[in-house]
Amino acid sequence: MNNSKGVAMAFLIGGVIGAGLALLFAPSSGYETRRRIKDSVEDAGDWTVDRYQDARYKMAESSGKVKQFIGEKKEDLQSAFEAGKEAFQKGKERLTRES
């Protein structure tokens, strides 16, 4: 997971730098170049916010699934424990009667 974060961050930074250089070397007025740089930075910020929100949503969804899974397994374990306890009591009673 950590490696994919690094790759995504490197991609984002490379894209911003590349876009900035392309705008700086494009034949246009200073005002137009600054406007393009501003727009590119805003687009990169929007992209970053979108990725962050997607990641938060996926984490929340995964967390809910994990909690549900644990709850289901907890119920299964409790049922198995109760069945084992019951079987133990019945066996104990049978041995007591046979003695």
C-alpha positions as CSV (number, residue, x, y, z in Angstrom):
1,M,0.0,0.0,0.0
2,N,2.8,2.4,0.9
3,N,4.5,1.8,-2.5
4,S,1.4,2.6,-4.4
5,K,1.1,5.9,-2.5
6,G,4.6,6.8,-3.5
7,V,3.9,6.0,-7.1
8,A,0.7,8.0,-7.1
9,M,2.5,11.0,-5.4
10,A,5.4,10.8,-7.9
11,F,3.0,10.7,-10.8
12,L,1.1,13.7,-9.4
13,I,4.2,15.7,-8.8
14,G,5.6,14.8,-12.2
15,G,2.4,15.8,-13.9
16,V,2.3,19.2,-12.2
17,I,6.0,19.8,-13.0
18,G,5.5,18.7,-16.6
19,A,2.4,20.8,-17.0
20,G,4.1,23.8,-15.5
21,L,7.1,23.5,-17.8
22,A,4.9,23.1,-20.8
23,L,3.1,26.2,-19.9
24,L,6.3,28.2,-19.3
25,F,7.7,27.3,-22.7
26,A,4.5,27.7,-24.6
27,P,4.4,30.9,-26.8
28,S,1.8,33.0,-25.0
29,S,1.6,36.2,-22.9
30,G,2.6,36.3,-19.3
31,Y,-1.0,36.8,-18.2
32,E,-2.1,33.8,-20.2
33,T,0.8,31.7,-18.9
34,R,0.0,32.6,-15.3
35,R,-3.7,31.8,-15.8
36,R,-2.8,28.4,-17.3
37,I,-0.5,27.6,-14.4
38,K,-3.2,28.6,-11.9
39,D,-5.7,26.4,-13.7
40,S,-3.3,23.5,-13.8
41,V,-2.6,23.8,-10.1
42,E,-6.3,24.0,-9.3
43,D,-6.9,20.9,-11.5
44,A,-4.1,19.0,-9.7
45,G,-5.6,20.0,-6.3
46,D,-9.1,18.9,-7.4
47,W,-7.6,15.5,-8.6
48,T,-5.9,15.1,-5.3
49,V,-9.0,15.9,-3.3
50,D,-11.0,13.4,-5.4
51,R,-8.4,10.6,-4.9
52,Y,-8.4,11.4,-1.1
53,Q,-12.2,11.2,-0.9
54,D,-12.3,8.0,-3.0
55,A,-9.7,6.4,-0.6
56,R,-11.7,7.5,2.5
57,Y,-14.9,6.1,1.0
58,K,-13.2,2.8,0.2
59,M,-11.7,2.6,3.7
60,A,-15.1,3.3,5.3
61,E,-16.7,0.6,3.2
62,S,-14.0,-1.9,3.9
63,S,-14.2,-1.1,7.6
64,G,-17.9,-1.8,7.6
65,K,-17.4,-5.1,5.9
66,V,-14.7,-6.1,8.4
67,K,-16.9,-5.2,11.3
68,Q,-19.8,-7.2,9.8
69,F,-17.5,-10.2,9.2
70,I,-16.2,-10.1,12.7
71,G,-19.7,-9.9,14.1
72,E,-20.8,-12.9,12.1
73,K,-17.8,-15.0,13.2
74,K,-18.3,-13.9,16.8
75,E,-21.9,-15.2,16.7
76,D,-20.6,-18.5,15.1
77,L,-18.0,-18.9,17.8
78,Q,-20.5,-18.2,20.6
79,S,-22.8,-20.8,19.2
80,A,-20.1,-23.4,18.9
81,F,-18.9,-22.6,22.4
82,E,-22.4,-23.0,23.8
83,A,-22.9,-26.3,21.9
84,G,-19.6,-27.6,23.3
85,K,-20.5,-26.5,26.8
86,E,-23.9,-28.3,26.5
87,A,-22.2,-31.4,25.2
88,F,-19.8,-31.3,28.1
89,Q,-22.6,-31.0,30.6
90,K,-24.5,-33.9,29.1
91,G,-21.4,-36.1,29.1
92,K,-20.7,-35.1,32.7
93,E,-24.3,-36.0,33.7
94,R,-24.1,-39.3,31.9
95,L,-20.9,-40.2,33.7
96,T,-22.4,-39.2,37.0
97,R,-25.5,-41.5,36.4
98,E,-23.3,-44.4,35.4
99,S,-21.1,-44.2,38.5
